[in-house]
């Protein structure tokens, strides 16, 4: 399904791009429909205008190609951007309403006007890690948008905070698809690229042109090896956004263009563990995997990266509960050890043999069974879900001890009552000794239950830690 969608998209792009340079004059002129209100911004390929759409009485954004790059290659690159943006029907990509030319002869396309601020502005206004972490859902939505584009064979190649608009109502929109690589459409790679959004010229190598923004660029992209660029190139750039979110600066900040590209070629950015020590270890591991030097070591897809970030966010919500369980496991371990030594000494001090202990002799066997179940739970990392069974056994042992004590105490009361008329002193002795023995059964059961709880707590903690470690590796 993915391959079919990608092939169909590439076929459409190829046909349209072949005709893009010569057919622009045949597209209806847009001045009849739009009234320009002002300039919203400028980039490497064109400028973005705010306009009134007379046909639907709405405000729209119009992107128009710059006059100084309006040659054949420029028009084809601009057509590619319009076509890619228009064909990617996703909430994270602005819908395109029309494509044509204005009265000055320059091509344009009209799209939804997203009011808000760029991710660069949003992160720039957040001075602390806590404030920046509120923007994590934006990066998740960007990853999901790119996952959609990748399924259709489109690689953005210029993911940076300036190309992401954070809307006033929660929208996260990816803009500027002008240097996108469309898998299967050779023209998307062969066309020359204009300067980037900062006006810097593209740097050429023997393998091809370096397209994109070096601050967030993957090694294979920085080296100019177009054939090596794939979905994982965008994954690296998303990791660059996450890096800036965690540290407050871009991976290759405060360097010259040449130094930036040199370092980007080998992914030599400042270690995240040094720059973002306050950030949770789990999200640092996600970022480091996304920005791995080798594409094989990164997340295979943007969707996998989005899933990892969503898992981190979900665990952050329930993290308090996990910490409570860890604390309970610690308490259970300490309590179990103390009960083992103190209670065991009391029980075996009261009787010289298993036979003399009666019920207390059998209770430890139930404890051994419970401990064995907990060990299996620990060794199998919770595969057989024996935790509830172990808890049930703990409760059963305690209740049996309580039942034994209640029954024994009833017998003690009856014996003391029978001896009371004849010898009150003997009756008191019977009650004292009998109560001590009866309560020994409850003591044995409580100790056994505590030991079981100790093993259960240790098993649960070990299982949780193993799951957390596996998620960090993922």
C-alpha positions as CSV (number, residue, x, y, z in Angstrom):
1,X,0.0,0.0,0.0
2,X,2.8,2.4,0.9
3,X,4.8,1.5,-2.2
4,X,1.6,2.0,-4.4
5,X,0.9,5.4,-2.9
6,X,4.6,6.4,-3.3
7,X,4.7,5.3,-6.9
8,X,1.5,7.1,-7.8
9,X,2.7,10.3,-6.2
10,X,6.1,10.1,-8.0
11,X,4.4,9.6,-11.3
12,X,2.2,12.6,-10.8
13,X,5.1,14.8,-9.7
14,X,7.2,13.7,-12.7
15,X,4.5,14.5,-15.2
16,X,3.7,17.9,-13.6
17,X,7.3,18.9,-13.3
18,X,8.1,18.1,-16.9
19,X,5.4,20.7,-17.9
20,X,5.9,23.1,-15.1
21,X,8.3,25.6,-16.7
22,X,6.3,26.2,-19.9
23,X,2.7,25.9,-18.7
24,X,2.6,28.5,-16.0
25,X,1.2,31.2,-18.4
26,X,-1.7,28.9,-19.2
27,X,-2.9,28.8,-15.6
28,X,-5.5,31.5,-14.8
29,X,-4.2,34.8,-13.4
30,X,-4.8,35.0,-9.7
31,X,-5.2,38.8,-9.4
32,X,-8.9,38.5,-10.2
33,X,-9.5,36.4,-7.1
34,X,-7.0,37.8,-4.5
35,X,-6.3,41.2,-3.0
36,X,-2.8,41.4,-1.5
37,X,-2.8,42.9,2.0
38,X,0.9,42.7,2.8
39,X,4.1,40.7,3.1
40,X,4.3,38.1,5.9
41,X,7.9,37.0,5.2
42,X,10.6,36.0,2.7
43,X,12.6,32.9,2.2
44,X,15.2,31.6,-0.3
45,X,12.7,30.8,-3.0
46,X,10.0,33.4,-2.6
47,X,8.0,35.6,-0.4
48,X,4.8,34.9,1.5
49,X,1.9,37.4,1.2
50,X,-1.3,37.8,3.2
51,X,-4.3,38.2,0.9
52,X,-8.1,38.4,0.8
53,X,-9.7,35.6,-1.2
54,X,-12.6,37.3,-2.8
55,X,-14.2,34.1,-3.9
56,X,-14.7,32.8,-0.4
57,X,-14.3,36.0,1.7
58,X,-11.4,34.6,3.7
59,X,-7.8,35.4,4.5
60,X,-5.2,33.2,2.8
61,X,-1.4,33.0,2.5
62,X,0.1,33.4,-1.0
63,X,3.6,32.2,-1.7
64,X,5.1,33.7,-4.8
65,X,8.4,32.9,-6.5
66,X,11.1,35.5,-6.4
67,X,11.9,37.3,-9.7
68,X,15.6,36.7,-9.5
69,X,15.2,32.9,-9.5
70,X,12.2,32.7,-11.9
71,X,14.1,30.7,-14.6
72,X,13.2,27.2,-15.7
73,X,14.9,25.5,-12.7
74,X,13.4,28.0,-10.3
75,X,9.9,27.5,-11.7
76,X,10.2,23.8,-11.6
77,X,11.4,23.8,-8.0
78,X,8.6,26.2,-7.1
79,X,6.1,23.9,-8.9
80,X,7.4,20.9,-6.9
81,X,6.8,22.8,-3.6
82,X,3.3,23.7,-4.6
83,X,2.5,20.2,-5.9
84,X,4.0,18.4,-2.8
85,X,2.2,20.8,-0.4
86,X,-1.1,20.4,-2.3
87,X,-0.9,16.6,-2.5
88,X,0.0,15.9,1.1
89,X,-3.5,16.1,2.6
90,X,-2.7,16.0,6.2
91,X,-3.5,18.3,9.2
92,X,0.2,19.1,9.5
93,X,0.5,20.4,5.9
94,X,-1.4,23.6,4.9
95,X,-4.0,22.8,2.2
96,X,-3.4,24.5,-1.2
97,X,-6.4,26.3,-2.8
98,X,-5.0,27.4,-6.1
99,X,-1.9,27.6,-8.2
100,X,-1.2,30.1,-11.0
101,X,0.5,33.4,-11.9
102,X,-0.1,37.0,-10.7
103,X,-0.1,40.0,-13.0
104,X,3.7,40.4,-12.8
105,X,4.1,37.0,-14.4
106,X,5.5,35.2,-11.4
107,X,4.0,31.9,-10.3
108,X,2.2,31.6,-7.0
109,X,0.2,29.2,-4.9
110,X,-2.5,30.1,-2.3
111,X,-2.9,28.1,0.9
112,X,-4.5,28.3,4.3
113,X,-3.2,31.1,6.4
114,X,-1.9,29.7,9.8
115,X,-1.8,32.4,12.4
116,X,0.7,31.8,15.1
117,X,4.4,31.8,15.6
118,X,7.2,29.6,14.4
119,X,8.7,26.9,16.6
120,X,11.9,29.0,16.6
121,X,10.0,31.9,18.2
122,X,8.3,29.6,20.6
123,X,11.5,28.0,21.8
124,X,13.3,31.3,21.9
125,X,10.6,32.6,24.3
126,X,11.1,29.6,26.6
127,X,14.0,30.2,29.0
128,X,13.8,27.0,31.0
129,X,13.7,23.3,30.3
130,X,10.2,23.0,31.8
131,X,8.9,25.8,29.5
132,X,10.5,24.2,26.5
133,X,9.2,20.7,27.3
134,X,5.6,22.1,26.9
135,X,6.5,22.2,23.2
136,X,7.2,18.5,23.0
137,X,3.7,17.7,21.5
138,X,4.7,20.0,18.6
139,X,7.7,17.8,17.8
140,X,5.5,14.7,18.1
141,X,3.0,16.2,15.6
142,X,5.9,17.2,13.2
143,X,7.1,13.6,13.3
144,X,3.7,12.3,12.6
145,X,3.3,14.7,9.7
146,X,6.6,13.6,8.2
147,X,5.6,9.9,8.7
148,X,2.6,10.6,6.5
149,X,4.8,12.3,3.9
150,X,7.4,9.5,4.0
151,X,4.6,6.9,3.3
152,X,4.1,8.8,0.0
153,X,7.8,8.9,-0.8
154,X,8.4,12.5,0.1
155,X,11.4,13.5,2.2
156,X,11.4,17.2,3.4
157,X,15.1,17.7,3.7
158,X,14.8,21.1,5.4
159,X,13.2,20.5,8.8
160,X,14.1,23.4,11.1
161,X,12.2,25.5,13.7
162,X,11.6,28.3,11.2
163,X,9.7,26.0,8.9
164,X,7.2,24.9,11.6
165,X,4.3,27.1,12.6
166,X,2.7,26.6,16.0
167,X,-0.9,27.8,15.6
168,X,-2.9,29.6,18.2
169,X,-5.2,26.6,18.7
170,X,-2.8,23.8,18.8
171,X,-1.9,23.4,15.1
172,X,1.6,22.3,14.2
173,X,2.2,22.9,10.5
174,X,5.2,22.0,8.4
175,X,6.0,24.5,5.7
176,X,8.5,25.0,2.8
177,X,8.6,21.8,0.9
178,X,10.6,23.4,-1.9
179,X,13.7,21.2,-1.6
180,X,11.8,18.0,-1.0
181,X,13.0,14.8,-2.4
182,X,10.3,12.7,-4.1
183,X,11.2,9.1,-4.3
184,X,11.0,8.0,-7.9
185,X,10.8,11.5,-9.4
186,X,14.3,12.1,-10.7
187,X,13.6,15.8,-11.4
188,X,13.3,16.5,-7.7
189,X,17.0,15.7,-7.3
190,X,18.4,17.1,-10.5
191,X,17.0,20.7,-10.2
192,X,19.3,23.3,-8.9
193,X,18.5,24.8,-5.6
194,X,18.3,28.5,-4.7
195,X,20.0,29.8,-1.5
196,X,18.4,28.8,1.8
197,X,16.1,30.9,3.9
198,X,19.0,32.9,5.3
199,X,20.3,33.8,1.9
200,X,23.4,31.5,1.9
201,X,24.3,29.8,-1.2
202,X,24.2,26.0,-1.4
203,X,27.6,24.3,-1.0
204,X,28.4,21.8,-3.7
205,X,30.4,18.6,-3.5
206,X,31.4,16.0,-6.0
207,X,28.3,14.0,-5.0
208,X,25.8,16.7,-5.5
209,X,24.4,19.9,-3.9
210,X,24.0,20.3,-0.2
211,X,20.4,21.3,0.2
212,X,18.9,22.2,3.6
213,X,19.9,24.0,6.8
214,X,23.3,22.9,8.2
215,X,22.3,23.5,11.8
216,X,20.0,20.4,11.8
217,X,21.5,18.4,8.9
218,X,22.2,14.7,8.9
219,X,25.8,13.5,7.9
220,X,24.7,12.0,4.6
221,X,22.9,15.3,3.7
222,X,25.9,17.4,4.8
223,X,28.2,15.3,2.6
224,X,26.0,16.0,-0.5
225,X,25.3,12.3,-1.1
226,X,21.8,12.6,-2.6
227,X,21.5,8.9,-3.1
228,X,21.9,8.2,0.6
229,X,19.2,10.6,1.7
230,X,16.0,8.9,2.8
231,X,13.4,9.0,5.6
232,X,16.1,8.7,8.3
233,X,17.6,12.0,7.1
234,X,14.4,13.7,8.3
235,X,14.5,11.6,11.5
236,X,17.9,13.2,12.2
237,X,16.5,16.7,11.7
238,X,13.6,16.0,14.0
239,X,16.2,14.8,16.5
240,X,17.9,18.2,16.0
241,X,14.6,19.9,17.0
242,X,14.5,17.7,20.1
243,X,18.1,18.5,20.9
244,X,17.3,22.2,20.8
245,X,14.2,21.7,22.9
246,X,16.3,19.9,25.6
247,X,19.4,22.2,25.5
248,X,18.1,25.5,24.4
249,X,20.4,25.7,21.3
250,X,20.8,24.0,17.9
251,X,23.2,21.1,17.6
252,X,25.8,23.2,15.7
253,X,25.1,26.6,17.1
254,X,27.6,29.6,17.1
255,X,29.7,28.2,14.3
256,X,30.6,29.4,10.8
257,X,28.9,27.8,7.8
258,X,32.0,25.8,6.9
259,X,32.6,24.6,10.5
260,X,28.9,23.7,10.8
261,X,29.0,21.6,7.6
262,X,32.3,20.0,8.6
263,X,30.9,18.9,12.0
264,X,27.5,17.9,10.5
265,X,29.3,15.5,8.2
266,X,30.4,13.5,11.2
267,X,27.6,14.3,13.5
268,X,30.0,16.0,15.9
269,X,27.6,18.0,18.0
270,X,28.1,18.7,21.8
271,X,27.2,15.6,23.9
272,X,23.6,15.8,25.0
273,X,24.4,14.4,28.4
274,X,26.6,17.4,29.1
275,X,24.3,20.0,27.6
276,X,21.0,18.7,29.1
277,X,21.8,17.0,32.4
278,X,18.4,18.1,33.8
279,X,16.4,16.4,31.1
280,X,15.1,12.9,31.8
281,X,17.4,10.1,30.8
282,X,14.7,8.5,28.7
283,X,14.1,11.4,26.4
284,X,17.9,12.0,26.1
285,X,18.2,8.4,24.8
286,X,15.4,9.0,22.3
287,X,17.2,12.1,21.0
288,X,20.6,10.4,20.8
289,X,19.1,7.5,18.8
290,X,17.4,9.9,16.4
291,X,20.7,11.8,15.9
292,X,22.9,8.8,15.5
293,X,25.7,9.2,13.0
294,X,24.8,6.1,11.0
295,X,21.3,6.0,9.5
296,X,21.1,2.3,10.5
297,X,21.3,3.3,14.1
298,X,18.5,5.8,14.0
299,X,14.7,5.2,14.2
300,X,13.8,3.5,10.9
301,X,10.8,5.9,10.4
302,X,9.5,9.2,11.7
303,X,6.5,7.3,12.9
304,X,8.7,5.1,15.2
305,X,10.2,8.3,16.6
306,X,6.8,9.8,17.2
307,X,5.7,6.6,19.0
308,X,8.8,6.7,21.2
309,X,8.1,10.3,22.1
310,X,4.4,9.6,22.8
311,X,5.5,6.7,25.1
312,X,7.8,9.0,27.0
313,X,5.0,11.5,27.4
314,X,2.6,8.8,28.6
315,X,5.1,7.5,31.1
316,X,5.7,11.1,32.4
317,X,2.0,11.2,33.3
318,X,2.0,7.9,35.2
319,X,5.6,8.2,36.4
320,X,4.5,9.2,39.9
321,X,2.6,5.9,40.1
322,X,5.7,4.0,39.1
323,X,7.8,5.8,41.7
324,X,5.2,4.9,44.3
325,X,5.4,1.2,43.3
326,X,9.2,1.4,43.6
327,X,9.0,3.0,47.0
328,X,6.5,0.3,48.2
329,X,8.8,-2.4,46.8
330,X,11.7,-0.9,48.8
331,X,9.5,-0.8,52.0
332,X,8.3,-4.3,51.4
333,X,11.9,-5.5,51.0
334,X,13.1,-3.9,54.2
335,X,10.0,-5.0,56.2
336,X,10.4,-8.5,54.9
337,X,14.0,-8.8,55.9
338,X,13.3,-7.5,59.4
339,X,10.3,-9.8,59.8
340,X,12.4,-12.7,58.6
341,X,15.1,-12.3,61.3
342,X,12.9,-11.0,64.2
343,X,9.8,-13.1,63.7
344,X,11.8,-16.2,62.8
345,X,13.7,-15.9,66.0
346,X,10.5,-15.6,68.0
347,X,8.8,-18.6,66.4
348,X,11.7,-21.0,66.7
349,X,12.4,-19.9,70.2
350,X,8.9,-21.1,71.3
351,X,9.2,-24.6,70.0
352,X,12.0,-27.1,69.7
353,X,10.8,-29.0,66.7
354,X,8.5,-28.8,63.7
355,X,6.2,-31.3,65.3
356,X,5.8,-29.0,68.4
357,X,5.1,-26.0,66.2
358,X,2.1,-27.7,64.5
359,X,0.5,-25.3,62.0
360,X,3.6,-23.0,62.2
361,X,5.7,-25.8,60.6
362,X,3.6,-25.8,57.4
363,X,3.2,-22.1,56.9
364,X,6.9,-21.6,55.8
365,X,6.2,-24.0,52.9
366,X,3.6,-21.7,51.6
367,X,6.1,-18.9,51.8
368,X,8.6,-21.0,49.8
369,X,6.0,-21.5,47.1
370,X,5.2,-17.7,47.0
371,X,8.9,-16.9,46.9
372,X,9.4,-19.4,44.0
373,X,6.6,-17.8,42.0
374,X,8.1,-14.3,42.5
375,X,11.5,-15.6,41.3
376,X,9.9,-17.0,38.2
377,X,8.1,-13.6,37.7
378,X,11.5,-11.8,38.0
379,X,13.4,-14.2,35.7
380,X,10.7,-14.1,33.0
381,X,10.3,-10.3,33.2
382,X,6.6,-10.7,34.1
383,X,5.9,-12.9,31.0
384,X,3.5,-15.2,32.9
385,X,1.9,-12.5,35.1
386,X,2.3,-14.4,38.3
387,X,2.1,-11.2,40.4
388,X,-1.7,-11.5,41.2
389,X,-1.3,-15.2,42.1
390,X,1.5,-14.4,44.5
391,X,-0.5,-11.6,46.1
392,X,-3.4,-14.0,46.5
393,X,-1.1,-16.5,48.2
394,X,0.2,-13.9,50.6
395,X,-3.3,-13.0,51.6
396,X,-4.3,-16.7,51.9
397,X,-1.3,-17.4,54.2
398,X,-2.2,-14.5,56.5
399,X,-5.9,-15.4,56.6
400,X,-5.1,-19.0,57.4
401,X,-2.8,-17.8,60.3
402,X,-5.6,-15.6,61.5
403,X,-8.1,-18.4,61.3
404,X,-5.8,-20.8,63.2
405,X,-5.3,-18.2,65.9
406,X,-9.1,-17.6,66.3
407,X,-9.8,-21.3,66.5
408,X,-6.9,-21.9,69.0
409,X,-8.0,-19.0,71.2
410,X,-11.5,-20.4,71.4
411,X,-10.0,-23.7,72.6
412,X,-7.9,-21.8,75.2
413,X,-10.9,-19.9,76.5
414,X,-12.9,-23.1,76.9
415,X,-10.0,-24.9,78.7
416,X,-9.5,-21.9,81.0
417,X,-13.2,-21.7,81.8
418,X,-13.4,-25.4,82.7
419,X,-10.4,-25.1,85.1
420,X,-11.5,-21.8,86.7
421,X,-13.9,-23.2,89.4
422,X,-11.4,-25.8,90.6
423,X,-8.0,-23.9,90.4
424,X,-8.0,-20.2,89.3
425,X,-4.2,-20.1,89.2
426,X,-4.1,-23.1,86.9
427,X,-6.7,-21.5,84.7
428,X,-4.6,-18.3,84.4
429,X,-1.6,-20.4,83.4
430,X,-3.6,-22.3,80.8
431,X,-4.9,-19.0,79.3
432,X,-1.4,-17.4,79.3
433,X,0.4,-20.4,77.7
434,X,-2.4,-21.2,75.3
435,X,-2.7,-17.6,74.1
436,X,1.0,-17.5,73.5
437,X,0.9,-20.6,71.4
438,X,-2.2,-19.6,69.5
439,X,-0.7,-16.2,68.6
440,X,2.4,-18.0,67.5
441,X,0.5,-19.3,64.5
442,X,-0.5,-15.8,63.5
443,X,3.1,-14.7,64.0
444,X,4.3,-17.4,61.7
445,X,1.7,-16.6,59.0
446,X,2.5,-12.9,59.2
447,X,6.3,-13.5,58.9
448,X,5.7,-15.8,55.9
449,X,3.4,-13.2,54.3
450,X,6.1,-10.5,54.9
451,X,8.8,-12.7,53.3
452,X,6.5,-13.4,50.3
453,X,5.8,-9.6,50.0
454,X,9.5,-9.0,50.0
455,X,10.1,-11.3,47.1
456,X,7.0,-10.0,45.3
457,X,8.2,-6.4,45.7
458,X,11.6,-7.2,44.4
459,X,10.2,-9.0,41.4
460,X,7.8,-6.2,40.5
461,X,10.6,-3.6,40.8
462,X,12.9,-5.7,38.6
463,X,10.2,-6.1,36.0
464,X,9.5,-2.4,35.9
465,X,13.2,-1.5,35.5
466,X,13.6,-4.1,32.7
467,X,10.6,-2.5,30.8
468,X,12.0,1.0,31.2
469,X,15.4,-0.2,29.9
470,X,13.7,-1.9,26.9
471,X,11.8,1.3,26.1
472,X,14.9,3.4,26.2
473,X,16.6,1.1,23.8
474,X,13.5,1.2,21.5
